[in-house]
Amino acid sequence: MTGPLVDADWLGAHLDEVVVVDVRWYLDGRSGRAAHESGHLPGAVWADVDTDLSAPPTPGGGRHPLPTPEGFADRLGRLGIADDAVVVAYDDSGGAYAARLVWLLRLLGQRAHLLDGGIQAWPGELETGATTREPVTRTAVEWPAGAFRTADTVRDSEVLLDARAHDRYTGQNVLPSDVRSGHIPGARSAFWGDNLNGDGTLAPVERLRAHYAALGVVPGADVAVYCGSGVTACHDLLALERIGVRASLYPGSWSAWSADTTRPIATGDGHSEEEQARA
C-alpha cells in the first residue's frame, strides 16, 4: 500500500504490522486525550496536535507552527514511532487532524496513511485507557526544500487554496483567536470537508479531480494551501496527492497572516481591503 489512504479491512489485516495513531483534536476545546482514553483502536497511541505535531504558538508562526526537525523526531520518538514504522493515523473528523501527521511523515519519505472514514469506520472492538509504546530514538530529518511557503512567498503560487470553511474564508465567521477575518487576497475557497463523501470517507479520485480543476488546479500548476493554522490544509494536500498534484503548505496560515496587520486581507468572495477602499 503506497497511497495516502487505507481502509478498515486493510488495517484489520495488518494491525500487528503498523503503528496506529489517534490524532483526535477539537477546535471547541474538548480533550482529544479524553476521547482517546474513552475508546480507541487497538494499540493506538494518542498524538497531540498542539504539542506533538506543532511547535509552540507564536504571532509569526501562528497557532500550530511547523515543528523543527529535531522537535518532531523527539516527540514522535517519545510516542514509540520509529523511523521505519508504517503509520496509520485516524480521528473522528473525516481525517481533518490526522492528515497533519500523515502528510508530514509522507513528506519525509515515511510510509504513513490515513484511515479512510476514521474511527467510525472501524468495525472491531475499541480499547479504553491510555496506550503507550516503548520510546525510540528517531533520526531528525530536515524538511524538504520547497515543501513550505512563508508569508512573503505564499502569494507567489499560481493557485492558492484556503481549506477553511467558506464562512471563515468570506469573513462572516471568525475565531476568537484570530485578529482579523477574511482570507489572503487571491486565495480560492477549498474547504477540506468538500473532499469527503457523506459517510466521512474520501471522495473518489475523479470527483476530487473535477473539484480541484474547478479551482484552477491543472497538471503542472504551482499550488499552495493554507487554513486556519496549517492543520486542516493537510487534508487538501492529501486529496491533491490522490489526484497526482504535489502542493506546498503555508504553515502559519490565517492565524499568522491575520496577526500581521501590515498584510492585506480580502473578504467576501474575493475583494481585498485596498479594492474595497477604492470602491
VOPAGU-2260 file (C-alpha; in pm, 1 decimal, decimal comma):
REM VOPAGU-2260
SITE   aa  ch    i         X         Y         Z
SITE  MET   A    0       0,0       0,0       0,0
SITE  THR   A    1     167,2     321,8    -117,3
SITE  GLY   A    2    -113,4     581,2    -137,4
SITE  PRO   A    3    -220,9     807,6     147,5
SITE  LEU   A    4    -534,9     604,6     232,7
SITE  VAL   A    5    -608,8     263,7     382,3
SITE  ASP   A    6    -949,0     123,2     468,2
SITE  ALA   A    7   -1055,8     -59,6     782,1
SITE  ASP   A    8   -1031,8    -401,4     616,0
SITE  TRP   A    9    -668,0    -341,6     522,4
SITE  LEU   A   10    -588,1    -215,6     869,7
SITE  GLY   A   11    -756,0    -510,8    1034,0
SITE  ALA   A   12    -541,4    -747,5     829,3
SITE  HIS   A   13    -218,6    -558,7     909,0
SITE  LEU   A   14    -285,5    -432,9    1261,9
SITE  ASP   A   15      20,3    -608,5    1407,1
SITE  GLU   A   16     247,5    -461,5    1139,4
SITE  VAL   A   17     172,8     -90,9    1180,5
SITE  VAL   A   18     173,5     183,9    1440,6
SITE  VAL   A   19    -178,0     319,2    1482,0
SITE  VAL   A   20    -202,1     680,3    1594,7
SITE  ASP   A   21    -513,8     851,3    1726,7
SITE  VAL   A   22    -499,0    1221,3    1635,2
SITE  ARG   A   23    -835,3    1334,5    1769,1
SITE  TRP   A   24    -835,1    1708,1    1842,4
SITE  TYR   A   25   -1119,4    1956,2    1875,2
SITE  LEU   A   26   -1135,9    2321,8    1781,3
SITE  ASP   A   27   -1400,1    2378,3    2050,9
SITE  GLY   A   28   -1157,5    2286,5    2328,4
SITE  ARG   A   29   -1274,1    1932,5    2405,0
SITE  SER   A   30    -995,8    1699,2    2507,9
SITE  GLY   A   31    -858,1    1468,0    2241,9
SITE  ARG   A   32    -678,0    1273,6    2512,2
SITE  ALA   A   33   -1005,7    1215,6    2697,7
SITE  ALA   A   34   -1167,7    1096,6    2374,6
SITE  HIS   A   35    -876,4     858,8    2321,1
SITE  GLU   A   36    -898,4     714,7    2670,2
SITE  SER   A   37   -1272,8     663,1    2640,5
SITE  GLY   A   38   -1225,7     437,2    2338,0
SITE  HIS   A   39    -960,6     393,0    2069,1
SITE  LEU   A   40    -845,4     144,9    1808,4
SITE  PRO   A   41    -644,5    -148,8    1948,5
SITE  GLY   A   42    -289,3     -46,4    2029,9
SITE  ALA   A   43    -334,8     312,5    1914,2
SITE  VAL   A   44    -125,8     582,7    2079,0
SITE  TRP   A   45    -255,1     937,7    2101,3
SITE  ALA   A   46     -68,7    1225,6    1935,4
SITE  ASP   A   47    -145,1    1581,4    2041,0
SITE  VAL   A   48    -177,2    1826,7    1752,1
SITE  ASP   A   49     -70,9    2109,8    1983,3
SITE  THR   A   50     247,3    1958,2    2126,7
SITE  ASP   A   51     347,3    1652,4    1924,1
SITE  LEU   A   52     278,2    1784,5    1574,3
SITE  SER   A   53     348,7    2155,4    1626,8
SITE  ALA   A   54     596,2    2392,6    1782,6
SITE  PRO   A   55     470,4    2637,8    2049,4
SITE  PRO   A   56     248,8    2912,5    1903,5
SITE  THR   A   57     396,5    3249,6    1809,9
SITE  PRO   A   58     249,0    3556,2    1635,9
SITE  GLY   A   59     470,8    3496,7    1332,5
SITE  GLY   A   60     427,0    3121,5    1325,4
SITE  GLY   A   61      56,9    3103,7    1406,9
SITE  ARG   A   62    -129,7    2867,5    1636,9
SITE  HIS   A   63      39,5    2549,4    1512,4
SITE  PRO   A   64     385,9    2634,7    1379,1
SITE  LEU   A   65     582,8    2371,6    1194,6
SITE  PRO   A   66     794,6    2176,6    1444,9
SITE  THR   A   67    1168,5    2175,1    1397,8
SITE  PRO   A   68    1309,8    1851,1    1255,0
SITE  GLU   A   69    1466,6    1781,2    1592,9
SITE  GLY   A   70    1147,8    1858,7    1782,1
SITE  PHE   A   71     935,9    1643,4    1550,4
SITE  ALA   A   72    1175,8    1349,7    1581,4
SITE  ASP   A   73    1184,6    1383,6    1959,9
SITE  ARG   A   74     806,0    1395,6    2004,6
SITE  LEU   A   75     739,3    1103,8    1771,3
SITE  GLY   A   76    1020,3     906,4    1931,6
SITE  ARG   A   77     854,0     951,1    2270,1
SITE  LEU   A   78     537,7     804,0    2120,3
SITE  GLY   A   79     730,9     499,5    2002,0
SITE  ILE   A   80     709,4     577,3    1629,6
SITE  ALA   A   81    1034,1     453,6    1474,3
SITE  ASP   A   82    1191,3     578,2    1151,6
SITE  ASP   A   83    1089,7     262,4     966,6
SITE  ALA   A   84     741,2     223,4    1115,1
SITE  VAL   A   85     436,9     210,2     891,0
SITE  VAL   A   86     191,2     457,8    1043,0
SITE  VAL   A   87    -188,0     462,5    1016,1
SITE  ALA   A   88    -349,8     770,6    1167,0
SITE  TYR   A   89    -713,9     849,1    1232,3
SITE  ASP   A   90    -950,0    1088,7    1405,0
SITE  ASP   A   91   -1327,8    1124,6    1423,5
SITE  SER   A   92   -1348,7    1430,6    1197,2
SITE  GLY   A   93   -1306,9    1292,9     847,4
SITE  GLY   A   94    -928,4    1295,2     878,0
SITE  ALA   A   95    -907,7    1671,2     925,4
SITE  TYR   A   96    -647,0    1646,6    1202,7
SITE  ALA   A   97    -488,2    1307,2    1137,5
SITE  ALA   A   98    -394,8    1441,1     793,6
SITE  ARG   A   99    -132,7    1665,8     955,5
SITE  LEU   A  100      66,8    1368,0    1084,1
SITE  VAL   A  101      21,0    1165,6     766,6
SITE  TRP   A  102     125,7    1446,8     534,3
SITE  LEU   A  103     431,6    1542,7     740,5
SITE  LEU   A  104     553,5    1182,8     758,4
SITE  ARG   A  105     495,4    1121,7     388,0
SITE  LEU   A  106     686,3    1440,5     318,2
SITE  LEU   A  107     984,7    1282,0     493,3
SITE  GLY   A  108     950,6     961,9     292,9
SITE  GLN   A  109     798,6     751,0     569,9
SITE  ARG   A  110     507,3     521,9     492,7
SITE  ALA   A  111     203,6     682,0     652,7
SITE  HIS   A  112    -164,2     651,0     574,0
SITE  LEU   A  113    -496,7     797,9     675,7
SITE  LEU   A  114    -764,5     553,2     792,0
SITE  ASP   A  115   -1044,9     623,8     547,2
SITE  GLY   A  116   -1359,8     706,5     741,2
SITE  GLY   A  117   -1176,2     738,6    1072,4
SITE  ILE   A  118   -1272,5     567,1    1394,5
SITE  GLN   A  119   -1633,4     549,3    1272,9
SITE  ALA   A  120   -1526,4     305,1    1001,2
SITE  TRP   A  121   -1360,5      62,0    1242,2
SITE  PRO   A  122   -1584,6    -245,1    1284,1
SITE  GLY   A  123   -1397,1    -406,9    1570,9
SITE  GLU   A  124   -1379,5    -358,4    1944,0
SITE  LEU   A  125   -1225,7     -47,2    2095,3
SITE  GLU   A  126    -980,2     -33,9    2382,0
SITE  THR   A  127   -1008,2     210,0    2671,2
SITE  GLY   A  128    -747,8     386,1    2880,9
SITE  ALA   A  129    -414,4     526,2    2771,9
SITE  THR   A  130    -185,5     326,9    2544,0
SITE  THR   A  131     190,6     373,3    2542,1
SITE  ARG   A  132     469,7     225,7    2332,3
SITE  GLU   A  133     835,5     187,9    2416,5
SITE  PRO   A  134    1009,5     517,7    2329,9
SITE  VAL   A  135    1256,8     508,0    2041,6
SITE  THR   A  136    1527,9     735,4    1908,1
SITE  ARG   A  137    1430,4     885,5    1573,4
SITE  THR   A  138    1659,4    1049,4    1322,8
SITE  ALA   A  139    1596,1    1420,4    1275,8
SITE  VAL   A  140    1540,9    1479,5     903,7
SITE  GLU   A  141    1533,7    1826,5     750,7
SITE  TRP   A  142    1208,0    1932,5     590,9
SITE  PRO   A  143    1235,9    1913,4     209,9
SITE  ALA   A  144    1311,7    2237,9      31,3
SITE  GLY   A  145    1009,9    2381,7    -144,8
SITE  ALA   A  146     751,1    2199,7      67,2
SITE  PHE   A  147     652,8    2510,5     260,1
SITE  ARG   A  148     563,9    2871,5     190,4
SITE  THR   A  149     620,1    3172,1     408,6
SITE  ALA   A  150     406,7    3482,7     444,7
SITE  ASP   A  151     638,9    3650,6     194,3
SITE  THR   A  152     612,2    3376,7     -69,7
SITE  VAL   A  153     264,7    3227,3     -32,2
SITE  ARG   A  154     103,1    3468,9    -277,8
SITE  ASP   A  155     362,5    3381,4    -543,7
SITE  SER   A  156     189,5    3049,2    -609,3
SITE  GLU   A  157     -17,7    3014,9    -926,8
SITE  VAL   A  158    -306,8    2866,8    -728,9
SITE  LEU   A  159    -359,5    2946,7    -361,2
SITE  LEU   A  160    -621,7    2741,1    -177,6
SITE  ASP   A  161    -789,0    2818,7     156,0
SITE  ALA   A  162    -900,2    2496,0     326,5
SITE  ARG   A  163   -1118,2    2661,0     592,2
SITE  ALA   A  164   -1496,3    2656,7     591,0
SITE  HIS   A  165   -1639,6    2902,5     339,4
SITE  ASP   A  166   -1785,0    3134,3     606,1
SITE  ARG   A  167   -1440,0    3178,0     755,7
SITE  TYR   A  168   -1297,2    3241,8     409,1
SITE  THR   A  169   -1551,7    3517,1     343,0
SITE  GLY   A  170   -1509,6    3667,4     690,0
SITE  GLN   A  171   -1866,2    3601,2     801,8
SITE  ASN   A  172   -1734,8    3378,8    1080,8
SITE  VAL   A  173   -1418,5    3442,2    1276,5
SITE  LEU   A  174   -1243,9    3253,4    1554,3
SITE  PRO   A  175   -1195,9    3450,0    1878,2
SITE  SER   A  176    -820,7    3391,8    1847,8
SITE  ASP   A  177    -797,4    3549,3    1501,3
SITE  VAL   A  178    -705,0    3916,7    1483,8
SITE  ARG   A  179    -895,3    3976,2    1157,7
SITE  SER   A  180   -1146,5    3789,6     943,8
SITE  GLY   A  181   -1135,6    3710,0     573,2
SITE  HIS   A  182    -871,7    3545,7     356,7
SITE  ILE   A  183    -541,4    3605,1     181,5
SITE  PRO   A  184    -604,2    3805,5    -137,3
SITE  GLY   A  185    -609,4    3582,3    -441,6
SITE  ALA   A  186    -689,9    3265,5    -248,1
SITE  ARG   A  187    -972,2    3039,0    -360,4
SITE  SER   A  188   -1208,2    2871,3    -115,7
SITE  ALA   A  189   -1132,4    2496,9     -98,6
SITE  PHE   A  190   -1296,9    2374,1     222,0
SITE  TRP   A  191   -1133,8    2048,5     329,7
SITE  GLY   A  192   -1476,3    1898,1     404,1
SITE  ASP   A  193   -1558,3    1909,4      33,0
SITE  ASN   A  194   -1304,4    1629,6     -13,2
SITE  LEU   A  195   -1538,9    1386,6     161,5
SITE  ASN   A  196   -1833,2    1165,5      86,7
SITE  GLY   A  197   -2134,4    1184,0     313,8
SITE  ASP   A  198   -2001,9     898,1     527,5
SITE  GLY   A  199   -1673,8    1075,2     600,7
SITE  THR   A  200   -1461,8     875,3     355,8
SITE  LEU   A  201   -1253,8    1048,0      89,5
SITE  ALA   A  202   -1434,0    1116,7    -236,4
SITE  PRO   A  203   -1341,3     917,5    -547,7
SITE  VAL   A  204   -1041,0    1035,0    -746,7
SITE  GLU   A  205   -1247,3    1153,6   -1043,1
SITE  ARG   A  206   -1467,4    1369,7    -821,4
SITE  LEU   A  207   -1162,1    1515,2    -649,8
SITE  ARG   A  208   -1000,3    1585,8    -984,8
SITE  ALA   A  209   -1309,1    1771,9   -1106,5
SITE  HIS   A  210   -1341,1    1960,4    -778,7
SITE  TYR   A  211    -985,5    2089,8    -788,9
SITE  ALA   A  212    -989,8    2155,1   -1162,9
SITE  ALA   A  213   -1279,2    2394,0   -1099,8
SITE  LEU   A  214   -1047,9    2577,8    -859,1
SITE  GLY   A  215    -776,4    2612,7   -1121,5
SITE  VAL   A  216    -564,7    2314,5   -1023,0
SITE  VAL   A  217    -433,7    2172,8   -1350,3
SITE  PRO   A  218    -138,4    1940,6   -1415,8
SITE  GLY   A  219     187,3    2119,8   -1351,2
SITE  ALA   A  220      28,4    2408,7   -1159,8
SITE  ASP   A  221     220,0    2563,3    -870,6
SITE  VAL   A  222     -24,7    2512,7    -583,0
SITE  ALA   A  223      -6,7    2625,5    -219,3
SITE  VAL   A  224    -257,0    2556,0      57,7
SITE  TYR   A  225    -332,8    2719,8     390,7
SITE  CYS   A  226    -608,0    2701,1     651,0
SITE  GLY   A  227    -652,1    2843,2     999,4
SITE  SER   A  228    -325,2    2717,4    1143,1
SITE  GLY   A  229    -167,9    2471,8     899,9
SITE  VAL   A  230    -356,6    2159,7    1013,7
SITE  THR   A  231    -668,2    2100,9     801,8
SITE  ALA   A  232    -481,0    2228,7     495,9
SITE  CYS   A  233    -302,4    1893,4     510,0
SITE  HIS   A  234    -633,6    1726,5     423,2
SITE  ASP   A  235    -639,8    1922,2      97,2
SITE  LEU   A  236    -275,1    1831,2      44,6
SITE  LEU   A  237    -350,7    1458,8      76,3
SITE  ALA   A  238    -651,8    1492,4    -153,6
SITE  LEU   A  239    -429,0    1667,4    -406,4
SITE  GLU   A  240    -174,5    1387,5    -373,6
SITE  ARG   A  241    -454,3    1143,0    -458,2
SITE  ILE   A  242    -500,2    1316,5    -793,8
SITE  GLY   A  243    -127,7    1339,4    -863,0
SITE  VAL   A  244     -67,4    1700,3    -759,1
SITE  ARG   A  245     213,4    1793,3    -522,1
SITE  ALA   A  246     143,5    2117,8    -338,9
SITE  SER   A  247     309,0    2320,5     -66,0
SITE  LEU   A  248     183,6    2427,5     276,5
SITE  TYR   A  249     186,5    2772,1     434,1
SITE  PRO   A  250     221,0    2654,5     796,9
SITE  GLY   A  251     142,9    2987,0     962,7
SITE  SER   A  252    -181,0    3007,5     765,4
SITE  TRP   A  253    -454,2    3254,5     859,5
SITE  SER   A  254    -357,0    3267,8    1228,1
SITE  ALA   A  255     -17,7    3412,6    1133,9
SITE  TRP   A  256    -127,5    3614,7     831,2
SITE  SER   A  257    -413,6    3789,5    1011,3
SITE  ALA   A  258    -195,1    3868,1    1312,6
SITE  ASP   A  259      34,6    4081,5    1095,8
SITE  THR   A  260    -173,6    4392,1    1033,3
SITE  THR   A  261      63,9    4503,2     756,6
SITE  ARG   A  262     -60,0    4212,1     543,5
SITE  PRO   A  263    -359,1    4276,8     315,7
SITE  ILE   A  264    -677,5    4075,2     354,9
SITE  ALA   A  265    -984,0    4012,9     141,0
SITE  THR   A  266   -1340,9    3945,1     249,0
SITE  GLY   A  267   -1649,8    3811,6      82,2
SITE  ASP   A  268   -1570,6    3614,9    -229,5
SITE  GLY   A  269   -1253,6    3797,9    -314,0
SITE  HIS   A  270   -1229,9    4175,4    -263,9
SITE  SER   A  271    -924,0    4296,7     -76,2
SITE  GLU   A  272    -913,8    4587,3     167,9
SITE  GLU   A  273    -743,8    4801,3     -97,4
SITE  GLU   A  274   -1011,3    4719,4    -356,2
SITE  GLN   A  275   -1288,2    4795,6    -107,5
SITE  ALA   A  276   -1126,6    5128,8     -22,0
SITE  ARG   A  277   -1121,0    5227,1    -390,8
SITE  ALA   A  278   -1485,5    5126,4    -444,5
